Amino acid sequence: MAKAKQLIVSLSVLFFAATVILIFALKSDQMRGWRVGILENALTELLKTEVEIDGDVQISFVPGFSIAATKVRLPTQRPSGQDLARLQHVRLSLAPLQGLKGQNFLPEISARDVSINIVQEKTVAGAPNTDERGYTGVVVFFLERSVDLRDVAVRIEEFDTGFEFEISQGQLQVSQDADDAQTTVTSEGVINGGAFEISGSFPETAPFEANGKFGKSKFSLHGEQDPEMPKGSFKGELSAETDDLSDLFAMLRLESNIEGTGKISSKVENAEESFAFEGLDLDLRLTDGKRVQVAGDFANTPSGADMDLQVEADLFPADQVMRPAVFLRDIRPQRVSARVVGEQGVFRLEHLDVETNAFDHDLKSIGPFRIGDIDRTPDDSLQLTDLSLELGPAQAPYLAARADVQNILEMRGFSVTGSLDLPVSWVLRHLDLQEREQFGHLVGSLDLQGSEGEAIELQADVHSANAELWSGSASLSTDDLRSLADFSAKMNLDTADGATFFKALDLKPVNTGQVVVEGKLDRIEGALQSIFSVELGGSKIGANLKSTLVQGAPVITGAVESDKLALVDLRKFVLAFRELEKAAERHSELQKQRHANLGSTEDGEFQPLVLPTEPEEPDAGEDLEGYQPLVIETQNGQARAEMSDQEDLSDFQPLVLASGIGDLPIADIEDPRRLARALDADIGIHVRKLTGQKGISKLNSQLVVKQGKLNFGPLSVKYGGGSAVLSAAMNMVDAPGLLRVSGQTSGWNLGEILQSLNVGVGASGTLRGSFDLRGSASSSRAFLRTMRGKAELRMSNGRISTSLIELTGLGVLPWLFSQEMRRGYADIVCMRAPLRVDRGRIEFNSAVLETRRVQLVGKGVIDVPRDQIAFSAVPRAVGRPLSRSALPFTVQGSLHNPKVNVKFGGSAPRRVPLEMPEKRVPCVPDYRQMVKPPRGR
């Protein structure tokens, strides 16, 4: 027994001595490399990333078994050479007995003077991110242990997004409670200059809770882990709010002038590296009264974002009333709403409604869009890159555009580039597919650049491609789209055969031959300069106009000119223009019908709208060989026609405008009458050579608009030996549909007129007259149909190759012995026929034809719409109004086949105590000139 006891004591002494020797050996400088190497390998295995120790490693047994290390670092493979982390002092508490039981043998970690660099390099396709694996291993390692980190400095830099976060004076405590099976996390410090606090409790089987404050913002997350989903997955409810958006932007290191409050709430689910937000409700209220609300669902999946969001933005304070825009420059958005729907990162806007202080506009759908990247720039801006938009079929989109925005928060600095390849058949859906394909495609490009200032540069070009029937191009460029201070627009259109072109459009063919249309519109230093020309057949007409805003009114000056113009071509051009108007109206009706039936009819089954029958137009293909040209010469000094019953606008005060397009009043644009009041135009019209089948003519006239009154003329016309000087006028404010035409006419040969009417009586003499007529300005036919007014025809010193007028006025016997009977003709001293016109009804009252011996006075009505005439004439000897009329007659019946009735035996008027004056006036009815005889007679 004594020997056994002595043996035990000896072994104890040896074990103690060996332990002491081992401890002193482990702590000795000679064993430092061995100690460091063992700990480096152990930590590398635990953290799943490389660990290096530049300091020393010490082992302690008091107060517990622990290992202390200095200058521990986690190196990186980044080119910058910055370590993932550096820990100046680290203590690892060991529990060997717990390890033998299968529990955590390293339950506690404490460290101080910790610096961490979390840097996400630019993502390279196919390249592994070794740092990311290192972060993941460290996070898992720390969350499974009780951790106490003090004097922590963390630098987080995301190169893909550009965001940077710097944490100083940080502390992190992670507590593991084995009895309650929960992890508690608390942290505090300063992040990007703002204080933060985070606390959370995460039980293994019960709901968790996390709360935090970042400056003037706070959040809370309540939820529970789903045991059926991968570890780390959870479902919960998130809520956050901030009392100062500018403070939040400052913590994110974003430059912004946005100030206000905001809050957000949503159900949230995290699973397999994806987040889903259901019932999202975001409400931002800005200090300037603006408000943005977003509600709906959003999911960020590995394949892209899925969303269904309703966005409402009130851009003007709700408690204030926005003044209606007066000028174009005053237009401001008031409210914007839209539904944003997307799948796998591709989204579209549905029912985009934009309300302004001038108009409202609703777009049913725009998209799809695809967002590339949203990141922070070195100058503290939030930028959007590679926003793409496609319209049309996915395999061959009609429009493809790409956009970048340098500053989303301030909406400054952006660029948009796009390409267009649109089949014209997409517009001409009412035509058969084969006919549509003849019109080819519209191909073009778009380049839009917005600088950091206010200027927006635009360059847009489009041209036809693969078109059999036409060719054309158009372009628009400007250095500032927002103000349109200066811009240039060009277009041209060419079709080889107008009849084929119109037939393909399902319109009435117009035999125009080749048609070339060219135009250019430039705005330079506040003035609009437009040059347009139309070439058709052998004719070409062009316009060169200049428009400015001067002292409250748009002013248009310039000229419409042609070196050569055939009236036949002019008529064809008018007919072609009418047909194109019909096509535009048809397309508009089809669009309305298509929107009304959207979703119920396939494109291939789309049925065109059947329009009402149009009024019959002249056949464009009819023979025009006999068309007579006007012979027009310049007449100076002619007074322009004025509307005698116009409202006096001399005291009208126009709005005071500047010289920019943005200074044009919106009311003037919406109300043509207001624009007519303000408009001031002076346009010359010059045709140097007007050709037809016969003759050569010239036109030199003027179109003037002043204070709502339009005047055209004077216009001098020669036709068939006669001439007329006429003017046209319209009050575009009070009577915009009423046209007044007035003027003088002369030089018309009476003999040629009677010959053209197939009247078998020769005559000579020159007719002259005046007219003042009003009618509808919608068309020439409408003017003739609604024409009202007065006219008068006169003639003097004529001759007619018959003496029947003498017979009817003098009787048979005087006629048989008259000089006129012997010569076979009578001299016409004068003729005067005052007319009153009323919608196709022409009234004659006291029309006079006077020879040397007979005065014929007639009255009656010619009703053109009813094709009727009723006319009566009473011939009497000159100067004898009370004598018997030998052969009065009437003309009645159809205009094409009137009946002439002669009253043989004549008639005598009732005797009155009147007599003719000493000085008689020719061509005034004698009975109207009679006066009372002098007293004493």
C-alpha positions, 0 to 999 in steps of 0.5 A: 500500500505504501509503495502504491501511495508513493508511486501516485505521489511521484506520478503527480509530481512528474505530471505537474512538473511536465505541465509546468515545463509544457506551459513555460515551453508554449510561452517561450519565444522559441515556441512562438512560431509553433503556437502561431502556426497551430492557431492560424491553421485552426482559425483558417479551418473554422472561418473557411478563409485564410488567417494570418497572425503577425503578432504573438499567441499566448495561452492562459488558464486563469480565470479560464482556459483561453488563447490570446492573439495579437495582430490577427488579419484576414488577407485578401486576393484583391489587387488593392492588397487591403485585408478583409479584417485586422484584429489587434487583440483577440481572445478565444475562450476554450471549453474542451469538455463541451467539445467532448460532449459535441458542443461548441468548444470555442463558445466566446470571442472578444476583440478590440481595435478591430478594422474590417474592409468589406469591398465588393469588386466589379463583377466579372462574368464567370469569375469567383468572388473569393472575398464573398466566401470569406465574408460568409465564413466569418459571419457564420462563425461569429453568429454561432458564438458569443461575441464582444467586439469593441472599437470597431471600424468597418469600411463597406465599399460596393463597386457595382453599386458605388455605395460606401459605408464607414462605421466608427466607434462601433461595438458588437455583442452577440450573446448565445443563451443555451437555456432559451436557445436564442441569439441576442445581437446588439450593436451601436456606433457611427455610420457615415457621420450618423449614429446608429443602434441595432438590437435583435432577439432571434430564438430558434423556435419562437418569433424573432424581433429586430429594431434599429435607428439610423440617425433620424430613421428607425425600423423594425422587423418581426417574423419567424423562421420557416423550418421547412425552408433553408436555414436563414429563410424567414417570413415577417413584417417590416416597417420603417420611417424617417423624420428627415429624408435629407438625413437619410440621403446624407447617410447614404452619401447621396446629394439631393435637395429632397426634404421631407418624411417617409414611411414604409410597411410590408410583409416580407419573405426571404428564401434562397437569396431572394426577397418578396414584399407583399402589401408594400405601402410607401408614403413620402411627404416632402416639405414643398407639399409634394407626395409620392405613394407606392402600393403593391407587391414586389419581389427581387428574385435571382432572375430579376424583379417581379412587381405589381405596383400602383404609383401616385405622385402629387407634384403640387401641394394638396392644400393649394390651387395651381394656377392654370398655365397661361403660356407654354413655359408655365406648363407644370405637371400636377399629378402622375399616376401609373401601374407598374407591372413586370416580370423577371426584371422587365416591366411596363407602365399601364394607365399612365395618367399625367395631369398638368395645369393645362391638360390631362393625358392618359396612356394605356400602356408603355413598355416593356422596360428593363432596368440595368443598374442603379448605383452611386457615383463618385460625386454623390449622385444616384445614377441609372444605367442601361434602362431599355425600352422595346415596343412591338413583337419581341422577335422584331421590336418596332422601337428599341431605346436605351437610356442612362440618367446621371442623377435620378434624384434631381433628374439631371444629366441623361442620354437616350439612344434608340432605333426605329423599324416600324412597318407602315402596315402597322398604321394602315391596318384597314388595308389588305396585308398585301397592299400594306406591304407595298408601303415598306418600313419607317427606319430611324434613329433617336439621340437625346442628351440632357446635360447637368443644366437645363439644355436637352439636345435632340437628334432624330432621323427617320426614312422609308425603306423597302417601299415600292410606292413612295420614298421619304425622310424626316429629321429634327435636331435641337440644342435645347428640347425643353425650350426649343430655343433653336431647332431645325426640322426637315422632311421630303416625300416622293411618289412616282405615281399619285394614282397608284399611291391613292389606289393602294390607300383604298382612296379615289385615284387622282392622276397627279403623276409624280409628286414631290413634297419638301419642307424645312422648318428652322427656329433661329434667335426666336424666329421661325423660318419655314420653307415648303414646296410641292412639285406636281406634274409640270408645276411647282409652288413654294412658301417661304414664311417667317414667324415671330412673337412681337409685342403680344402677337405672333407675326407671320411674314413671307410669300407663296411663290411659283415660277410656273403653275398649271391650273390643271395641276392645282385642281389635282392637288386640291383633289389629292389633298381632300382624299388624304383628309378622308384617309386621316379621318378614316384612320382616326375612326379606326383608332377609336374603334380599335381602342374600344374593342381592344382585347376582343379582336385579333390584328388579322381579323380587324374590321375597318369602320364603314364610313358614311357616304361622302358627298360626290366629288368631281372625278379626278380622271375626267377630261380637262382639255377644255379647262380655261386658265385665268389671266391675272395681272397686277393691279395697284392702289385697289382698296381691300374689302372690309367687313362693314358690320365687323366688331370694332376691335381697335381697343383690343389689348393683346397679351404681352409676349416675349420672343420664345415659343414657351411664351405663346399663350396656351389659350391662343393655341386651344382657342383658334379665335383667340389666336386669330385676334393675336395673329398678325400676318402679311403674306405675298402671293406671287405666280409668275407664270400661270398656264393652261390650255390658252394664254399666259397669266400672272398673279400678284396679291396679298394675304393680310390678317390683323386683329382677327380680320383676314383680307385677301387681295386685291386680285385682278382677273382677266378671263375671255376678254373680261376682267375683275378686281376682287377682294376676300375678307373674313372675321375669324373671331366673330364669324370664322365660317363666313367669307365675304367676296367683293369687287368690280368687274368690267370688259365682258363682251355681251356678244360672246356671252349671248353666243355662249348661251346659244342665243341666236342674236348678235350683240356688241357692248362691254359689261361692267359691274360690282358685287358684294357677296357672303357665304360659307367658307368651308368649300367653293360649293358651300359658298355658292350654295349659301351665298348672299349679297348684292351685285349690279351689272352695267353696260353702255354704248352697245348694239344688238342685231335686232329691232324687236326691242323697238317693236315691243316698246313702240308698237307695230306702225312706229316700228315699221317706219323706224330707223332701227327696222331699216338697219336691222339693229338697235343701239343700246344706250345703257343697261343696268341690272341690280341683283340680290342674291340669297342662297342660290336665288337671284332677284331682279328689281327694276332692271333697265335696258335702254335704246335710243327710243325704248326703255325696257324695265324688268323684274323677276327671280332666277331660282338656281336650286329649283331650276326655275325662272320667273321674269317680266318686262315692260317696254315703253318709249323713252321718257313716256312712263305713262304711255301704253306698253305695246308688247310686254312679255314674261319668261317662266318655267325651267331654266333649261326650257323657259316659256316666253309669253307676250301680251298683245295689246299692251297695257297702260299704267294708272294716270298720276299727276306727275311728269318727267323732269327737264333733265332725265337720267338714262338707265333709271326707270322713268316712272321713278324719275317723275316729279310733280309739275310746277305750279301754274301749269 
